């Protein structure tokens, strides 16, 4: 399954995009599953592809891209999910991001 995801990801052009634009471009091809482990694999593949296509960006590694993209997804979920009663604070976000 991961090999298929890797090969499919190679067909998506993420060059010269900011990470948020690239994430939007990438995710338009997927309906994210509800299972966290599957979402994690998709986001990991996104980060690797983004870093490969934009190796001159501010990110020092694909891991840095992955961390930020996953945190962006968490914020998006908290913003739009009515089941979230107490949204993450900025301090909590910084702690997760290790800033």
N, C-alpha and C positions, 0 to 999 in steps of 0.2 A: 504494500500500500504506500509506503513512504517513497519508494522509487517512482511510482506513478505521480505522486505529488511533486517530487523533485523535477521530473521531466515536464510536467504540466507548467510548473512555475517558470521554467526556462522560456516558455512561450510568451510570458507576460513582461512587457517592457516597463521598468520602473526608473529608467534613467532620467536624471535631471528633475526629479520630483522631491519635494519635502517629504518627510516621513509620513505626515498625516495624509497628504495627497496620494502617496504611494500605497498606503494602507487601504484607502478608499478604492483605489484602482484594483488592487489585488483581491480584496474581499468581495468585489462585485461578481466574481466568478464562483463564489462559494455561498452556500447557506450553512452558517456555522452550526455544528451539532451542539446539543445540550451538554454533552460529556466534556468535562474540563480537560481531560488528558488529550482528547482529539483536538480541541481548540488549541491547546498548548503546542501540539505538533504542527498545526497549520501556522501558528504565529512564529514558531521557530524557523520553519521553512521560509516564511515571509522575510524574517530578519536576515537570513542568509542571502536571499535573493536581493533584498534591498542593499545590503552592504556590498555585494558583488557589483551591482549596477551603479552604485554611487560611492565608490571607494575613496573619492576625494571629499566626502562630506565630513561633518564635524565628529562623526562616530569613529572611535578607535578600533571597534571590533563588531562582529555580528552579534555578540552577546550584549553589547551596549544597545544596539538596535532592538534586540529582543526584549530587553528589560523595559525600555521606554514604550515600545508598542504594546506590550502586555499591560503596563500601567495605564496607557491610554484607553485600552479596552475596559479595564476595571472602572475608570472614571466615567466612561460612556454608559456602562451598565448601571452604575449608581445614579446617574443623572436621569435615566429614562425608565428604570425599573420601579414600578409603584410599590413593590414589596420591600424595598429598602427604606427602613424607617429612620435610620440615623446615618446620613451620608458621611463619607470619609472627610476628615478635616485636612487642611493643608499640612499641618504638622504630621499627621498620619501618613499622608502621601510622601512627604519628604523622607520619613523614616523608611518606607518601603523602597523608595528610590535611592536611599543611602546618600542623600545630598547633604 
